[in-house]
Amino acid sequence: MKIKPKKAKKVRALVFSGYGLNCEEEAAYGFTLAGAEADIVHINDIIDGKVSVNDYQILCFPGGFAYGDDTGSGKAYANRVKNHLGKDLATFLSEGKLIIGICNGFQILTELGLLPGALTYNDSNRYTDRWVDLEAEGESPWLTGITRLSVPVAHGEGKFVAPPKELAELKKKKMVALRYVKGEMCAYQDLPLNPSGTMEDIAGVLSHEGRVFGLMPHPDRALFSTQLPHWPLLKERARRGESFPEHGPGLAIFENGVNYFPN
Amino acid sequence: MAIRIDVISAIPDARALVKKNEFQGLVGKGKIRAVQIADSYTIDSALTKTGLTEARLALTNPKTERSYRGQWLPKRFTRGIEIGFLPGVTDNAGNTAKEMIEDAARHAFEPGEQVYSSQTFFITGAVSEKDAQKIAASLHNPLIQTARVFGSEIRKERPTPRIPRVVLSGSSKVIHVDLDVHDDELQALSTYGIRDESGVRRGPLGLSLPYLKVIRSHFKRLGRQPTDIELETLAQTWSEHCKHIIFASPIDGAPKGIYKTYIKGATEKIRKAKGRKDFCVSVFKDNSGGIEFDEKYVITHKVETHNTPSALDPFGGAITGIVGVNRDALGFGLGAKPVANVYGFCFAPSRDASRLYRDRAQREEMLSAKRIAEGVIKGINAGGNQSGIPTENGFMLFDASYRGKPLVFAGTVGLIPKKRNARMLYKKKAKNGDYIVMVGGRVGLDGIHGATFSSTELNANSPSTAVQIGDPITQKKFSDALAKEARDLGLYNSITDNGAGGLSSSVGEMAREAGGCRVDLEKVPVKYPGLEPWQIWISESQERMTLAVPPKKWRAFSALMRRRGVEATVIGEFTRSGACVVAYARKTILDIRLDFLHDGAPLYPLRVEKRETRTEAPKVRALRDYSHALAAMLSRENLASNEFLSRQFDHEVQSGSVLKPIQGAGRVSAEAGVFRPVLSSSRAVVLSSGVAPFYSDLDPYGMAAASIDTAIRNAVAAGASMDHLALLDNFCWTESDTPGRLWQLREAARACYDYAVAYGTPYISGKDSMFNDFKGYDEKGNFVQISALPTLLISTIGVMENAENAVSIDAKCPGDFLYLLGETHEELGGSEFFRMIAEHGQKGKIGGRVPKVEAKKNLKLYKTFEKAVREELVASALSVNRGGLALALSKKALAGNLGIEADLSKIPGTAKAPHALLFSESQGRILASVRPDAAHRFEKLFTGQGYRRIGAVTKKPVLSVMLANKKLAFLSLNKALASYRKTFKEW
């Protein structure tokens, strides 16, 4: 199992924190493993001007429960970003840089209007933690070389919705990043492919030529081989001559983000 | 003028659809045609017109929602039900809305101004007023919420917004209490509390007569009467809850008391024997217990119970339980980061439809068994998930005795570096001159006198004090600011949690480190005006820590907290006066010597008397085929899949998950969880537990032994090492003022000593809850007492060097050999099998021999097993627990989605009868599968110990259990899986 980072490149990633976001450490570790220099920064330190987003190539809004999901997931944090950092983000994007929002971060990006559509309550109206299978279909630097991918989801408000017109345009412009499909994990644990009732099985979307990427699934929780639900089975098979993965499938997304920038 | 904003969903609302189904279940399917939900925010502040527009925009997602000013009503509805909070109840959505409005509209709220949230359910259909009342009852808890049911008449009325503002007329005057009175009056003081100026009693002090007399003579010597706040403080500090009097008092057979003799005594002996291999770092003296993780880190653990609050408000009780125990991690040393949660539930069966009342007049009804269970589950869900702490392990048990009070266990594992700069982070000490700083939430009337405050004493504007709702985000903010920033900057010298007893307890405790304290109570930030000084001092308002900050560091500390959105206030300073001194408006109102406060309570010897429970064993009819019995066992509430819990409790956040709570292709509930708390380290932590309350009345010593053995074995089967494994004890007892129950308690504690010492597994932390008894009235108005089974939860925490050595429960490959390690005897007393039989016409007959734990044999077996795991010989392993070998075989097959062929004819041990071979709960057993080419080495390791190769894993999807050439049980995997999953399908 690979758990230590490669030698650091010069790419710098900023991972937002504060107000109940809670996946900042694993998201930052994903970028670190991928070779970037990752900093976890409280949103107020950016607002106060102590840290500038200009010094970074990648911004990450990680998962969590910002403001406890009160008044709707992502809403309150997005408002804080909008009220104080709206211009900074616009400049950041105009420079051809990358943004990723994972789970709560995805909800924040849609509430900010940086990504299309909206996220609402799962059909079950219940928080659900499980593994899913994904198929990449959009055009994005984040998805280079990825066709299929299995990682976990854990959310209560992950159902993507968009009006028919917006949805048609999304598809036309290749802005649907990921869809839930029946794959290895669904087959292994006999699970339905769609964990939330999300529209057309959409798990993630794109904007800004694919540079802004939001997804409900958690690549940051699939960095290591021992996070796979069936790793003990793979390990036992490895003892009988088969191969054992070096790292988790989610790492590829972080590597794509980092490798997008030239050395 | 208050303004109301209503937000409704503009797209199909999953919440409303789920509610529709629930309502249909309550009043009949045909009656409910549609449900709509409106979320309301009543803003009690003078917003400008543009401010209001900004607020409305901020609260509305334009793609999915619409919002309106004033109360929104749908075009058509039959009944509306609006649920809001009672005054003073934590309103998280309201608080967030307030922050959003402050930010979006740049509007400053005046002190006392608030946003109040409420939710309205609009129902269309043939719902009568009575139906609507029934639905309303299911939607709210009258202890914390209000429900308003209305019909279409509301269109004309246009009611003014309801503002649940707290209005108090508390006096800041301090009362001197005359203790020189007759015993009857002293007793009344204890039971009903101090009389305030108007003669009304404030609620129980709970101090016993002898204690009140000790206090009387103490103040006589000082030549003055105690003040109300002094008595309230002593009542808190000397309470069973804070002092653990029963565990500390001399008891027959253990003159130094149960805690010192059996629990601490065991740990001391084990640590000594381990010598240089001792891994304990800080045990029993801090908010959690800490053991070594590696050379850089300490890992901590603490398990708490929150039983009474969960009985009253299951959601609030459970969420404050889990968020509260998170603070025990944060309160360890200078602040450990919470890295894992565990839970344990003991509920009454949900089919138990009995109605119970707290009062004879039947005005205060207890919630139903099902609602308690559902609310508790929701509370653990919200508390753990919102805090971003993975729930790695837990259990759920059912028994009728938990109808009066459920048992809700909540535990938290913390991680803390040993050292930062020159400072040892697991040590702390408040110093003379340090500021006393309160961090986090504000103080209200929450939890004053705990749950004894009767709801009948509540009126329209008096806050609900009996129960509280946790606020995970306020806590998350200071948790991050402290454990991830201020701690490592060295900005404070000591920290502790505000739990039971509030400031009186946290400041009182920390004052011991410095040698004294002086507090100015008027500096404490309050939720609303009008609190009396004594109330501020003992309030149990949640989400607060108390810190000792050196004056030199205050500016940096205070600036950091402000930038993190965390309120921090200096409320006094630590001194070396030897006394705890509290002032209000410059007047000293409390002045107690620390030695009297902490050590002034005398301990009185406790008497025990053997309590024998004569319970017969049921008559067991020999069956030709046990397939049907096995299927029935798989559906038992205490054995069936509780995947629905593991799915909704996030167990993968923080990215360290190794062995998940549900495992294998078949998604089977596991007994142990494994995770990596440090992302750059391959080391892992193993968590598990053992609990065997069904043995308690038959043999309390055997019960405790089985709990310990089970907890340890579960961890070992998952790959833990006996050399790095620690225990935690949680006693939930009943009627602990009776010699019979105290005998049971002592017997259980005696086993705790014997087995911990035998296994070399020290206790690092514990907690007891001594009175899990419900006293109230049934439907007919008869007095009833329901006492929970004496329940001992033993939790284990262990460290393993390499996460990849963790062993999951699922059978891996067809052709693998199956081994049963350990001996099987006819030990079915209190077993799940006997409980099942007894339910069919043999009520209460669950007697018989309780499993006997052979620690010496088991220890050898476990150590050998550990070796086999390290040599990578074990493909899967499952500890044989409740339900016996038949259950273990089923779970292994189901988890692997592979068949099993087993023959039990020559298994080690004395069990002979088929039902005993299948269902006996003998301890010390592990069921393992091994790849054929490793079998020789595996068998060689176990030479001379009780083990048997009982069969093999097969491709054929069938579970087949034979006794030589006789079929004992034969189940297809599909049938077994359906039985295993059906019980909680609708949960």
Chai-1 contact restraints between the chains, C-beta under 6 A:
chainA,res_idxA,chainB,res_idxB,connection_type,confidence,min_distance_angstrom,max_distance_angstrom,comment,restraint_id
A,I3,B,S680,contact,1.0,0.0,6.0,A-B,restraint_1
A,G20,B,I473,contact,1.0,0.0,6.0,A-B,restraint_2
A,G20,B,K476,contact,1.0,0.0,6.0,A-B,restraint_3
A,N22,B,G388,contact,1.0,0.0,6.0,A-B,restraint_4
A,E26,B,S655,contact,1.0,0.0,6.0,A-B,restraint_5
A,Y29,B,L679,contact,1.0,0.0,6.0,A-B,restraint_6
A,N44,B,R563,contact,1.0,0.0,6.0,A-B,restraint_7
A,G64,B,G388,contact,1.0,0.0,6.0,A-B,restraint_8
A,F65,B,Q386,contact,1.0,0.0,6.0,A-B,restraint_9
A,Y67,B,T96,contact,1.0,0.0,6.0,A-B,restraint_10
A,G68,B,N92,contact,1.0,0.0,6.0,A-B,restraint_11
A,G68,B,Q386,contact,1.0,0.0,6.0,A-B,restraint_12
A,G68,B,I473,contact,1.0,0.0,6.0,A-B,restraint_13
A,D70,B,N92,contact,1.0,0.0,6.0,A-B,restraint_14
A,D70,B,A93,contact,1.0,0.0,6.0,A-B,restraint_15
A,D70,B,T96,contact,1.0,0.0,6.0,A-B,restraint_16
A,T71,B,L59,contact,1.0,0.0,6.0,A-B,restraint_17
A,T71,B,T96,contact,1.0,0.0,6.0,A-B,restraint_18
A,T71,B,A97,contact,1.0,0.0,6.0,A-B,restraint_19
A,G72,B,N61,contact,1.0,0.0,6.0,A-B,restraint_20
A,A76,B,T96,contact,1.0,0.0,6.0,A-B,restraint_21
A,A76,B,M100,contact,1.0,0.0,6.0,A-B,restraint_22
A,N79,B,A58,contact,1.0,0.0,6.0,A-B,restraint_23
A,N79,B,M100,contact,1.0,0.0,6.0,A-B,restraint_24
A,N79,B,A104,contact,1.0,0.0,6.0,A-B,restraint_25
A,R80,B,D103,contact,1.0,0.0,6.0,A-B,restraint_26
A,N83,B,D103,contact,1.0,0.0,6.0,A-B,restraint_27
A,A118,B,N61,contact,1.0,0.0,6.0,A-B,restraint_28
A,A118,B,K63,contact,1.0,0.0,6.0,A-B,restraint_29
A,A118,B,T64,contact,1.0,0.0,6.0,A-B,restraint_30
A,T120,B,T64,contact,1.0,0.0,6.0,A-B,restraint_31
A,Y121,B,A14,contact,1.0,0.0,6.0,A-B,restraint_32
A,Y121,B,R15,contact,1.0,0.0,6.0,A-B,restraint_33
A,D123,B,A14,contact,1.0,0.0,6.0,A-B,restraint_34
A,N125,B,A14,contact,1.0,0.0,6.0,A-B,restraint_35
A,N125,B,R15,contact,1.0,0.0,6.0,A-B,restraint_36
A,N125,B,V18,contact,1.0,0.0,6.0,A-B,restraint_37
A,R126,B,Q648,contact,1.0,0.0,6.0,A-B,restraint_38
A,Y127,B,N385,contact,1.0,0.0,6.0,A-B,restraint_39
A,Y127,B,Q648,contact,1.0,0.0,6.0,A-B,restraint_40
A,T128,B,R647,contact,1.0,0.0,6.0,A-B,restraint_41
A,D129,B,R647,contact,1.0,0.0,6.0,A-B,restraint_42
A,D129,B,D650,contact,1.0,0.0,6.0,A-B,restraint_43
A,D129,B,E652,contact,1.0,0.0,6.0,A-B,restraint_44
A,P152,B,E652,contact,1.0,0.0,6.0,A-B,restraint_45
A,A154,B,D650,contact,1.0,0.0,6.0,A-B,restraint_46
A,V161,B,I11,contact,1.0,0.0,6.0,A-B,restraint_47
A,Y188,B,A665,contact,1.0,0.0,6.0,A-B,restraint_48
A,Q189,B,R667,contact,1.0,0.0,6.0,A-B,restraint_49
A,R221,B,E652,contact,1.0,0.0,6.0,A-B,restraint_50
A,R221,B,S655,contact,1.0,0.0,6.0,A-B,restraint_51
A,T226,B,V658,contact,1.0,0.0,6.0,A-B,restraint_52
A,T226,B,A803,contact,1.0,0.0,6.0,A-B,restraint_53
A,Q227,B,S657,contact,1.0,0.0,6.0,A-B,restraint_54
A,P232,B,S808,contact,1.0,0.0,6.0,A-B,restraint_55
A,L233,B,K812,contact,1.0,0.0,6.0,A-B,restraint_56
A,E236,B,K812,contact,1.0,0.0,6.0,A-B,restraint_57
A,E236,B,A875,contact,1.0,0.0,6.0,A-B,restraint_58
